[in-house]
Amino acid sequence: AVLEIKDSRCGYDEVPCLDITTKIGCNVNCKYCPQDVLLKAYLKNNKARERYLTVDTFKKCIEHMPENANYQFGGMAEAFLNPNCLELIRIVCERKHRVDLYTTLVGMTEDMLYEVMDLPIDYVTLHVADIKGYAKIPTTDEYYRLLEIAVNANKKNGNRFIDMCNSQAEPDPCVRDICE
């Protein structure tokens, strides 16, 4: 039997898609994520390599992408741990490309969240805090407030802002209550 997997979110099977890691070395450090392997490989030949994706580097990269390319922010780190993340997303949105976002909300402020929700992002996956702490998402009042804003918001087309939520174990009880 042949296993066929199609990911309709970003159209991987139809058009090129760039998976964007905005920072090397993620503070969220999810249990399943091989951060130590990634860091060792990335820094192996040059310990001084750029750890944050800069606007200039990003612009150089996307110059070499096909016109029909899609962009997915998430990669191997929480995108908003890079202080330039919102600007990077804006650049792609202004060029009218499809943008998907995978986030934990870590590194985001309430003002940033409202700005992100105003952008034409096609698909948003929210990775939430779990009861076992597998994802080191700080469960602060600010986090719960951001979560509540995000899960109750709609995109301009009327669809919910968050398309999918996931966690590595049973969600944190406050998260579960907010997401219900």
C-alpha positions in Angstrom: 0.0 0.0 0.0 1.1 3.5 -0.8 0.7 6.1 2.0 -0.5 9.4 0.5 -0.2 12.5 2.7 -1.4 15.8 1.5 -1.2 18.9 3.5 -3.8 21.3 2.2 -2.9 24.1 4.6 0.1 25.4 2.6 -0.4 23.5 -0.6 2.9 21.6 -0.3 1.9 19.3 -3.0 1.0 22.0 -5.5 3.4 24.9 -4.9 6.7 25.5 -3.3 6.6 26.4 0.4 9.4 28.0 2.5 9.3 26.9 6.2 10.8 29.8 8.1 12.7 29.4 11.3 13.1 33.0 12.6 15.5 32.1 15.5 17.9 29.3 16.1 17.6 28.0 19.6 14.0 28.0 21.0 13.3 28.9 24.6 10.0 27.0 24.5 12.1 23.8 24.1 9.2 21.4 23.6 10.0 17.9 24.7 9.8 16.4 21.2 11.8 19.1 19.5 15.5 18.3 18.8 16.8 21.7 19.7 20.2 20.4 20.9 20.7 18.5 17.6 19.7 21.6 15.6 22.0 23.9 17.5 25.0 21.6 17.3 24.6 21.2 13.5 23.9 24.9 12.9 26.9 26.1 14.9 29.3 23.2 14.1 31.5 25.1 11.6 30.9 28.7 12.8 29.9 29.4 16.4 29.3 33.1 15.5 26.6 32.3 12.9 23.5 34.6 12.9 20.9 33.2 15.4 18.1 35.6 14.5 16.7 35.9 11.0 17.3 39.5 10.0 15.0 41.5 7.7 17.9 41.9 5.2 18.7 38.1 5.2 15.0 37.3 4.8 14.6 39.7 1.9 17.7 38.1 0.2 16.2 34.6 0.7 12.7 35.4 -0.7 14.2 37.1 -3.8 15.2 33.5 -4.8 11.8 32.0 -4.2 9.3 31.4 -7.1 6.5 33.9 -7.5 3.9 31.4 -6.5 5.6 30.4 -3.3 3.9 30.0 0.1 5.5 30.8 3.4 5.1 29.1 6.8 6.4 30.8 9.9 7.1 28.3 12.7 10.0 26.1 11.6 12.1 24.9 14.5 11.4 27.7 16.9 8.7 29.9 18.2 8.6 32.6 15.5 7.9 35.5 17.9 11.1 34.9 19.8 12.6 36.9 17.0 11.8 40.6 17.6 11.7 41.1 13.8 9.0 38.4 13.3 6.0 40.8 12.8 8.0 42.7 10.1 9.0 39.5 8.4 5.4 38.3 8.2 4.3 41.8 6.9 6.9 41.6 4.1 5.4 38.4 2.8 1.8 39.6 3.2 2.6 42.8 1.3 3.8 40.6 -1.5 0.4 38.8 -1.6 1.8 35.4 -0.8 0.0 32.8 1.3 1.2 32.9 4.9 0.7 30.2 7.5 1.7 30.6 11.1 2.5 28.1 13.8 2.8 29.7 17.2 2.8 29.3 21.0 2.2 33.0 21.5 5.5 33.1 23.5 7.4 36.4 22.7 4.2 38.1 21.6 2.6 41.2 23.3 -1.1 42.0 23.2 -0.4 44.9 20.7 1.6 42.5 18.5 -1.2 39.9 18.6 -3.8 42.5 17.4 -1.4 43.5 14.6 -0.9 39.8 13.6 -4.7 39.2 13.6 -5.1 42.1 11.2 -2.8 40.5 8.6 -4.1 38.2 5.9 -2.7 35.0 7.4 -4.3 32.0 5.9 -3.9 29.2 8.5 -2.9 29.6 12.2 -1.9 26.6 14.3 -1.7 27.4 18.0 0.4 25.1 20.2 -0.8 25.4 23.8 0.5 24.8 27.3 0.0 21.2 28.6 -0.4 19.8 32.1 2.9 18.0 32.0 4.9 21.1 30.9 6.3 19.4 27.8 6.2 22.7 26.1 7.8 25.3 28.4 5.1 27.9 27.7 4.9 30.2 30.7 1.3 30.0 32.0 1.1 33.6 33.2 -1.9 35.9 33.3 -0.6 37.6 30.2 -0.4 34.2 28.3 -4.0 33.4 29.3 -5.1 36.9 28.1 -3.3 36.4 24.8 -4.8 33.0 24.4 -8.3 34.3 25.1 -8.0 37.1 22.6 -6.6 34.7 19.9 -9.2 31.9 20.3 -12.1 34.4 20.3 -10.9 36.4 17.3 -12.0 36.1 13.7 -10.2 36.7 10.5 -11.5 39.4 8.1 -13.2 36.6 6.1 -15.2 35.6 9.2 -13.4 32.4 9.9 -11.9 31.9 13.3 -8.4 33.3 13.7 -7.1 30.0 15.1 -7.6 27.2 12.7 -6.1 24.4 14.9 -4.9 24.0 18.5 -2.6 21.3 19.7 -0.5 20.3 22.7 1.9 17.6 23.7 -0.3 16.2 26.5 -3.6 17.1 28.0 -4.0 20.9 27.8 -3.4 23.0 30.9 -6.8 23.3 32.7 -7.1 27.1 32.2 -6.1 26.6 28.5 -8.8 24.0 28.2 -11.4 26.3 29.7 -10.5 29.2 27.4 -10.5 27.0 24.3 -13.8 25.4 25.0 
